[in-house]
Every structure is written in structure tokens, then in C-alpha cells.
Amino acid sequence: MPVEVVHFNPLRRRPGLRGRFVPKRPLNNFGDLIGPIIVSHLIEQRALRQPDREHRLLAVGSIMKLSRPGDTVWGTGVNGKSMDAGAAPDIDVRAVRGPRTRETLLGLGTDVPEVYGDPALLWSRFWPREDYLRDNGGHTRHEVTVVPNFHDRDKAVGPHVVDPLQDPFEVVREIALSDFVCGSSLHGIVIAESFGIPARLVKPGAEPSFKYDDYYAGTGREVHSAATSVDEAIRLGGEPPAVFDGDALLAAFPEDLWDKAG
């Protein structure tokens, strides 16, 4: 049985033509699809093959509440909407998004190493920004790009707004071809900072601050300032660059869940 890479991707109805509703389909929020993409890349890069035993890996996203006993966690965080849910008992934690998540899990009696970072920060190690700049795929370079949380997508405004429900590789390309990124999408910020692009959080309309605070604290910024609008974000510019140990995060990848090929 393959290792299941757990991620958030619920079925949702969306309006069709003339107000009709089409059948439910996956939400496909780009930030929630990054985990399976990165894990798949590492499996191929390290020549791993699926084991005979079943296992579940939680990687990327605020999905700790989806954990089950026996699961492995790599870079996942607590959501903040359901702090009481926390995580399942008897999980194997290799890394977490930030110290806020670690404190929550320690309070539940779970052992958690001090290895921090959202694995999306590793994106540029595998797909460098220079590659996107050299081959822009027909996309235009933008001075400012806004990436909203999917809850905010219908009311997002700005010079260049990217729909977070597009193909994740296209969203990442739009970010890579930007000089400044802002918005309420956490992974819009994370991917931008992976590329070294200045980024500023715009206060989300629906999401609690926990996951953002956790991410910033896990990248060396105990204090951060969310803008209240895109205009304010542009005036403020980017937060100080992310500081984290990418080698430690990568070394914490649980490749032991798989078998070595050949």
C-alpha cells in the first residue's frame, strides 16, 4: 500500500452558468496541494518506492486536526480554529511549522523536536526562481502580486490578483515572476519568501492569526505586522527575510516510511 500524503482538499460546489450549481469537485487550493507535490518530488529524487505497509504522512498545511494515531508529521501546523482538537495521540513528529504548534503539541504530551519550517520554503531548492525568470511560460512579470486566502478570493483587489484555486504550478509561476507579493494566503507568502521575494501579509477576513504567527515565529520573526489593505502592504514593503534551517528541515523528511528502490 502506498504512503498516503494527507492534505486538505474538500469537495465544494461552485456556481455554474446562469447561477446553476455544478456537481461537487475538489477545492484545489494551491497551498494545500504543495505538500503532495514536494513529497512526490523527494520520492523521485531519492529513488524511493512505495512500501508494502500502510502509512500516512501529514506534510504542509494547518492539518494537524486530520492526524490519526500512528501518523507521521513533517512541517505541518495547528490550524487555530480548532485548538481543542490539537492532534491525535501517538503521532511521530519529525518537524512542525513553528514554535506555536510545538507548544500546543507538547501541551498534549506529544514529543516534538525543535525543527521548524513549512516545507513549502524548500520549493526554490527544487525549482529555482531563475528557472522561472528564464522561461516565463508566456506570463508577464509584475511589480505587485496579490495572493488571497481562498476565503477572500471573491473580494480581493490589487494591481495583479492571482486566484489561489488555479493550478498550483501556475500560481507559483505568477509568484516567481513578481517583485513583491502580498495577500492573505499563507502559502502565497511562504512561496514568495522561498524565492527571496519581499512579501507582506494582508490581514485575512476569515482565518485566525495562529497559523501566520506560527509560521513567522518559525522563521525567526516573533513579531510581524499584517497590513490592513493591499495599499498599506505596498507602503510597508516586505517583512524581514525568513531565517530557518532548510538543511535540518530537509534532513527531517521521513524517507524511512518508504523503501529504497532497487
LUMKOLMI-784784 format. One record per residue (C-alpha): x, y, z; residue in three letters. Coordinates in pm, whole numbers, padded with zeros to 5 digits, always signed. Layout:
LUMKOLMI-784784
XYZALA ...
***
This chain:
LUMKOLMI-784784
+00000+00000+00000MET +00133+00349-00079PRO +00210+00608+00183VAL -00087+00844+00189GLU +00014+01211+00189VAL -00271+01366+00385VAL -00381+01710+00274HIS -00686+01935+00291PHE -00890+01923-00029ASN -01264+01908+00044PRO -01535+01876-00217LEU -01717+02203-00277ARG -02000+02318-00502ARG -01931+02620-00719ARG -02183+02824-00920PRO -02208+02727-01284GLY -02359+02911-01582LEU -02679+03108-01515ARG -02649+03052-01142GLY -02677+02675-01170ARG -02462+02467-00938PHE -02232+02208-01085VAL -02157+01880-00902PRO -01914+01899-00613LYS -01548+01893-00703ARG -01222+01928-00509PRO -01143+02277-00384LEU -00781+02253-00508ASN -00643+02541-00303ASN -00284+02572-00424PHE -00127+02592-00078GLY -00290+02268+00030ASP -00157+02085-00277LEU +00207+02182-00219ILE +00265+01902+00032GLY +00193+01615-00209PRO +00395+01790-00482ILE +00706+01828-00268ILE +00678+01478-00123VAL +00638+01330-00472SER +00948+01518-00586HIS +01154+01389-00292LEU +01037+01032-00353ILE +01159+01055-00712GLU +01479+01242-00624GLN +01577+00987-00359ARG +01474+00683-00561ALA +01222+00564-00305LEU +00947+00312-00370ARG +00615+00254-00204GLN +00628+00006+00085PRO +00403-00294+00141ASP +00278-00146+00469ARG +00025+00134+00503GLU +00126+00469+00646HIS +00007+00830+00649ARG +00220+01141+00626LEU +00099+01493+00708LEU +00312+01746+00523ALA +00236+02117+00472VAL -00077+02296+00585GLY -00274+02357+00903SER -00398+01999+00909ILE -00287+01864+01246MET -00653+01802+01333LYS -00662+01545+01050LEU -00397+01332+01221SER -00462+00979+01342ARG -00265+00764+01586PRO +00048+00634+01415GLY +00071+00917+01159ASP +00398+01092+01079THR +00417+01472+01072VAL +00665+01677+00869TRP +00623+02054+00875GLY +00251+02059+00948THR +00088+02312+01181GLY -00211+02353+01407VAL -00495+02549+01246ASN -00602+02781+01525GLY -00973+02742+01454LYS -00988+02419+01650SER -00719+02440+01915MET -00906+02188+02127ASP -00867+01929+01850ALA -00488+01966+01853GLY -00365+01633+01723ALA -00417+01262+01762ALA -00215+01080+02028PRO +00084+00866+01936ASP +00194+01060+01630ILE +00554+01064+01509ASP +00658+01427+01468VAL +00973+01499+01264ARG +00923+01874+01217ALA +00650+02134+01265VAL +00571+02465+01102ARG +00666+02673+01404GLY +00703+02700+01783PRO +00335+02779+01842ARG +00243+02439+01702THR +00522+02277+01902ARG +00396+02433+02225GLU +00043+02311+02151THR +00159+01954+02088LEU +00390+01949+02389LEU +00090+02051+02598GLY -00090+01742+02467LEU +00200+01519+02569GLY +00347+01473+02221THR +00724+01473+02172ASP +00822+01741+01919VAL +01178+01822+01804PRO +01282+02184+01760GLU +01286+02155+01383VAL +01081+02432+01228TYR +00965+02533+00885GLY +00685+02494+00635ASP +00819+02252+00370PRO +00694+02494+00103ALA +01001+02701+00197LEU +01205+02432+00021LEU +01032+02491-00314TRP +01311+02709-00453SER +01567+02436-00381ARG +01392+02214-00631PHE +01259+02476-00872TRP +01480+02790-00850PRO +01337+03130-00930ARG +01600+03174-01201GLU +01432+02896-01399ASP +01100+03081-01396TYR +01266+03409-01493LEU +01447+03240-01780ARG +01134+03064-01906ASP +00828+03266-01805ASN +00580+03037-01979GLY +00418+03334-02151GLY +00346+03511-01823HIS +00411+03880-01761THR +00636+03998-01481ARG +00453+04210-01222HIS +00573+04464-00970GLU +00300+04366-00721VAL +00107+04040-00698THR -00179+03974-00456VAL -00249+03615-00349VAL -00561+03595-00129PRO -00666+03315+00100ASN -00936+03118-00080PHE -01196+03256+00163HIS -01104+03608+00044ASP -01068+03541-00330ARG -01402+03694-00433ASP -01325+04029-00272LYS -00951+04053-00334ALA -00832+04371-00506VAL -00494+04489-00624GLY -00273+04553-00925PRO -00248+04182-01010HIS -00462+03931-00820VAL -00385+03560-00853VAL -00662+03307-00796ASP -00533+03056-00536PRO -00761+02789-00684LEU -00565+02780-01010GLN -00320+02503-01092ASP -00056+02523-00815PRO +00234+02533-01060PHE +00075+02833-01231GLU +00023+03013-00900VAL +00387+02953-00810VAL +00497+03081-01151ARG +00296+03402-01101GLU +00464+03450-00764ILE +00812+03382-00903ALA +00758+03648-01171LEU +00669+03915-00913SER +00882+04177-00743ASP +00658+04199-00435PHE +00387+03967-00305VAL +00113+04037-00052CYS -00222+03894+00048GLY -00395+03671+00300SER -00276+03340+00154SER -00016+03196+00391LEU +00144+02995+00115HIS +00150+03294-00114GLY +00380+03446+00148ILE +00577+03124+00206VAL +00647+03061-00163ILE +00746+03425-00218ALA +00989+03408+00075GLU +01127+03079-00054SER +01225+03270-00369PHE +01363+03561-00167GLY +01083+03790-00288ILE +00969+04056-00036PRO +00626+03970+00100ALA +00372+04115+00341ARG +00068+03951+00495LEU -00264+04129+00448VAL -00496+04059+00739LYS -00732+03778+00638PRO -01106+03813+00659GLY -01182+03465+00794ALA -00863+03298+00914GLU -00738+03328+01275PRO -00388+03463+01324SER -00244+03145+01479PHE -00105+02984+01165LYS +00052+03308+01044TYR +00207+03380+01385ASP +00335+03022+01394ASP +00496+03050+01051TYR +00663+03383+01122TYR +00791+03266+01462ALA +00929+02951+01298GLY +01127+03164+01055THR +01291+03393+01309GLY +01026+03664+01336ARG +00850+03663+01670GLU +00692+03996+01577VAL +00532+04070+01242HIS +00282+04328+01119SER -00007+04235+00893ALA -00127+04513+00666ALA -00496+04603+00666THR -00505+04654+00290SER -00302+04595-00023VAL -00218+04965-00040ASP -00080+04954+00313GLU +00116+04637+00233ALA +00279+04813-00061ILE +00370+05109+00160ARG +00515+04883+00429LEU +00707+04661+00190GLY +00823+04314+00286GLY +00885+04170+00630GLU +01248+04094+00721PRO +01362+03783+00530PRO +01279+03438+00665ALA +01555+03276+00871VAL +01533+02899+00908PHE +01748+02587+00880ASP +01646+02439+00548GLY +01905+02163+00576ASP +01757+02049+00907ALA +01404+02057+00767LEU +01510+01855+00464LEU +01704+01609+00680ALA +01389+01558+00887ALA +01196+01432+00584PHE +01076+01083+00685PRO +01213+00885+00393GLU +01216+00578+00619ASP +00842+00548+00550LEU +00937+00426+00203TRP +01164+00151+00077ASP +01481+00214-00119LYS +01439+00133-00486ALA +01643-00149-00628GLY 
***
